[in-house]
Amino acid sequence: MRKAALLGTLFVTITCWATTVSSATITVYTDKMEWQNALGEECLTEDFADALLNVGVSYVSTESGHINPVQECYQDVLASQSQNDPMTTWTFEPQITAYGGEWTLGGPGGSGNSLSVYIADDSHYVGSIPNSYNGEFWGFISDTPFSSVRLVGGTGTNQQHYCLDDMVYLPMFVPGNVDPLGPGPATSGLSLQVPSPYGIDQPIRVMGDSAEEASVGIFDAQGRLLRNLVASSRRDGEAIFCWDGWTACGQRASASALFVHAHGGGGTITRMVVLLR
């Protein structure tokens, strides 16, 4: 379904273009609606409204990259003349097949040059975001899942100030360490207790080492992330979550088999559950 939609977009020459890197075909879009339509699925959005990132999303900045909750964006300055390699790397767990956002380049200290975008897994060059961008969309879709995106300042002597707003992405999910019967033994320091069948707002307990730092996501049978959950309580060795049965897109999840995936302290564990209605 996604592949067919992707191929259909290759005829749009104004707002997207495709490149083949190694075994992956990557299509770049400058129109968010066409990017979304090509996916054929609901993506996830990190709006940077607070310092807490979505489950499975993290970043490393070698410069001054940081979240600005007041302006609801991610800000960075990539200095070409730096002792560090000037870059920001976004990492996603599980892997994703699409990435994008609304970009504003420029700022004090020079207009900058551009932003170069790479799939950081194997340093595949995707494309360049020009310094004329002022809140417009730029994103891409890959037919091969990847786990990280690297942003590097373009060549030149000017500093590249930029803001990233409403970062969007489409995660994949391959169930691992699935325990269909019960909490089971701890996996990498974690165990997961979920009633199955699962009734709305029943407790989901993550226990074990670093459980108080754990995050939980609900995935459908096709591996699409439906919702990141917010813990109702946390304490040493335990975190409790509840799900109201609604997706992040505001849709009511139907009765079906789902996956509950917990991540924390370097460990992951997954339970397969049946949602009751």
Secondary structure, 3 states (H helix, E strand, C coil): CHHHHHHHHHHCCCCEEEEEECCEEEEEECCHHHHHHHHCCCCEEECCCCCCCCCCEEEEECCCCEEECCCCEEEEEECCCCCCCCEEEEEEEEEEEEEEEEEEECCCCCCCCEEEEEECCCCEEEEEEECCCEEEEEEEEEEEEEEEEEEEECCCCCCEEEEEEEEEEEECCCCCCECCCCCCCCECCEEEECCCCECCCCEEEEEECCHHHCEEEEECCCCCEEEEECEEEEECCEEEEECCCECCCCCECCCCEEEEEEEECCEEEEEEEEECC
